[in-house]
Amino acid sequence: MKILLSNDDGVNAKGIAVLYQALTQIAEVTLVAPDRNCSGASNSLTLMNPLRATTLDNGFMSVNGTPTDCVHLGVNQLMDEKPDLVVAGINHGGNLGDDTLYSGTVAAATEGRHLGLPAIAVSLCSHHGEHFETAAAVTVNIIKGLASHPLPKDQIININVPDIPLSELKGVQVTRLGARHKAETMTKQSDPWGRDIFWYGSLGTESDAGEGTDFYAVNNGYASVTPLSVDMTAKDSIKAVPRKRKRHQKCHPKYRDDGLVGCIRLFVIGIIQSKMDAQCVIAPYPLTINEGLGRSVYAMFLHERVSLVTGGQMMVFDIEAMTLQQIL
């Protein structure tokens, strides 16, 4: 097995060194990491400057870019063959709940998945970092399990481990993301020249940390394993949207027009059918497209009892208090 290893704490961080040693026991590992701490970099790319990779004395490769840059560069340029797995971590501090949106560690794993590779992000939930070996051992065991239970193509695994000895770890729980309260406000200070400077405040406290969440597992001595979907589409919301009338379905003769005018008619009727709360819809004035079309649209809206007000290059359709039954 070939593994690409990266992180967001930097190439010299203790966490990635401990994980490297553990992974080399089961795989051939290439380490490509940022040359500095990139915590909070999320999925950012370096686009305005060239990337440079430097091989250090220990064989690790240091890149003047973000965690996402490191994975992209590692897969496409620095490795002779594509890896079988991308691993990011061990992060110094947890990536729980909302943290995943900002995490460079999770972003590195996400980039691996975008490149068509299974990927894992792992974090030790403490900034003191006393038991990285515990997180490394959990990661190795999960990687071994992937041989018989491969990851779906649109998911990564986010692992969070409490900072305790391996002997005290109660086990592993599959969890969902919890949530935090709003973060503290920013702190304003002055630099030596009297100019304003600002610092981010502390993370918000836990707001959704009940049983089943990643927060709950870690707080109770378990390693948390959360599958994360790379596709961020709100699929449940799509299911809730009413489907449009298909052309082959029966409908009133006056709505069977072809062309843009017929489309606009169906658009207005669709709004009414879906019971939208909007009081008006703003659309481009059709005379800018075609004068004849403009007249047809104007006549159509009068016919449908929709009041029309034109002005400049826009027109406003007032559809309040209308129902499909009234039109028909």
Order of alpha helices (4+ residues) and beta strands (2+ residues): beta-alpha-beta-beta-beta-alpha-beta-alpha-alpha-beta-alpha-beta-beta-beta-beta-beta-beta-alpha-beta-alpha-alpha-beta-alpha-beta-beta-alpha
